[in-house]
Amino acid sequence: MTETTKVETMIWQGGIEGCLDLIDQTMLPTEILRIECEDVETVWEAIKMLRVRGAPAIGIAAAYGVVLGLQSAQEDEDAFFARLNEIVEYLATSRPTAVNLFWALERMRRLAETKRANFEGAEHLREALLAEAKSIHEEDRRMCHAIGGHGADLLSEVEGVLTHCNAGGLATAEYGTALSVFFTAQDRGHSLHVYVDETRPLLQGARLTAWELMQRGIRATLICDSMAAQVMREGRVQAVVTGADRIAANGDSANKIGTYSLAVLARVHGIPFYIAAPSSTFDLAIESGDQIPIEERCSKEITHGFGRQTAPDGVEVYNPAFDVTPADYIQAIITEKGVINPVNRETIERVLGVV
Ligand code: MRU
């Protein structure tokens, strides 16, 4: 990728009085527009409207959102912490499914609480919280690169691979989760042919994944979601790799709507289905995918996609943004700490190092 085409998902500009500069992903692929978030409300809106999206990127943006919200906090300790709690609760209402959002907010709150015993003033704490947000950002970068390494090992015999939604650099600090596997394979001289589900209704596959792959010179073929079965039947792909928004303790994984159907199709065709996700996407507090909250979005995303009415006025619509793939359908989960295979509570705890 050349410097002119490299796009940073998010950049923090300046010190504690700075702002969050992020690419508005709703404008891609036709326009590379950056927006400057100068207050927490703009970050909330950017997450809600999918200007910044993808589980890890949402978490990073929210962490910086906390810093922005505290710029106007009073110096008094109690008032400062009251404002912190208010901001954390507010940002937590932006989107419900990706656990990285809650994970990052909890990390910010915990950092502040540990410093409360020796409160050295609001400015000192603001500095510490900005440093924590930057750590979350930087750690995600490292996790994505590590995921790529583990995943590329798994795909060494694969020529064609299918992916869904966008789990690329745009969805993370950099490099991505599922796409980092393809990028790493390419860096090692292994050219993959990636089939990209367009990903109805918001077309993250067509608008974002196809764009990212083409930026890097990886062969990408766009298909409608409904074509996946035929693509598998024709033997065009030997693996499916997607990201995840939340993984329960038993391995059930929520990801963009349509992922579950791909996993079922992959099973029927004898093709391995992999999830690539950092440890920040695991929610070990919930037993199974039944407890994952599934976001429902506005009906207009289906009836008036991209500015044109495509359904009759008043039609009833159901628009869940995510689905849950049962652990049993997942061949392996590729994390920065290693590959979880088979997928069950014991292997998850062992690879993540939580036992
Ligand atoms: O609604 P979105 O675009 O935020 O959904 C994103 C996904 O489903 C991604 O696959 C997931 O967050 C993993 S991103 C590394």
Boltz pocket constraint, residues with backbone or C-beta under 6 A from the ligand:
constraints:
  - pocket:
      binder: B
      contacts: [[A, 50], [A, 52], [A, 53], [A, 54], [A, 55], [A, 56], [A, 98], [A, 164], [A, 165], [A, 166], [A, 167], [A, 168], [A, 171], [A, 172], [A, 176], [A, 177], [A, 178], [A, 204], [A, 242], [A, 243], [A, 244], [A, 245], [A, 255], [A, 256], [A, 257], [A, 276], [A, 321]]
      max_distance: 6.0
